[in-house]
Amino acid sequence: MSRTPCTAPVPFAALLDYWLGDLDAAREEAIERHLFGCGECCADLERIAELAGGIRALLRRGEIAAAVTPAFVEALRDSGLRLREYGVPCNGSVHCTVAPDDDLLVARLQAPLAGVERLDLVTFEPGEEAPQRLTDIPFSAATGEVVLVPRVDRIRALGESTATMRLVAVEGGGERVLGEYRFLHTP
């Protein structure tokens, strides 16, 4: 591997997609060819691997919430975790719970995502005065789906309650609500 500075670094997002296996075969092959000759980009990929390991550990323990890719959910499932999944149609609701043997919860929000460039998630949780906003979350326009993994420890602590989420497309100087989703939780 070369020790000279990289003149055409692979963007972080592309390295992350490579790590997650979310690239088509041609793009994956092009990045691999670059990585074989570039120490700087290999070091960046190693940092992503370390970060991914830490994030996976926190997710497995249910200590963080995240918007993730479908491939990431499959990797969690393949690692042996027990997942409880809920699909929610656009502007719909779902009755939900978490069982003692569930390792993680997965929410799959359906939305009209064609043409969306940036997507934010606004969450209104029971007991919270102000909504929480996650900006620029991952999504699949092709499948019309956003995949979320909430903090399972917080969900386990809830009594009967309703949480509401909104998907918001950020375009130009404005915003457009794409859908609202209600989670009707019972312990």
Buried (B, 14 or more C-beta within 10 A) or exposed (E): EEEEEBEEBBEEEBBBBBBBEBBEEEEBEBBEEBBEEBBBBBEBBEEBEEEBEEBBEBBBEBEBBBBBBBBBBEBBBEEEBEBBEBEBEBEEBBEBBBEEEBBBBBBBBBBEBEEBEEBBBBBBBBEEEEEEEBEEBBBBBEEBBBBBBBBBEBBBEBEEBEBBBBBBBBEEEEBEEBBBBBBEBEE
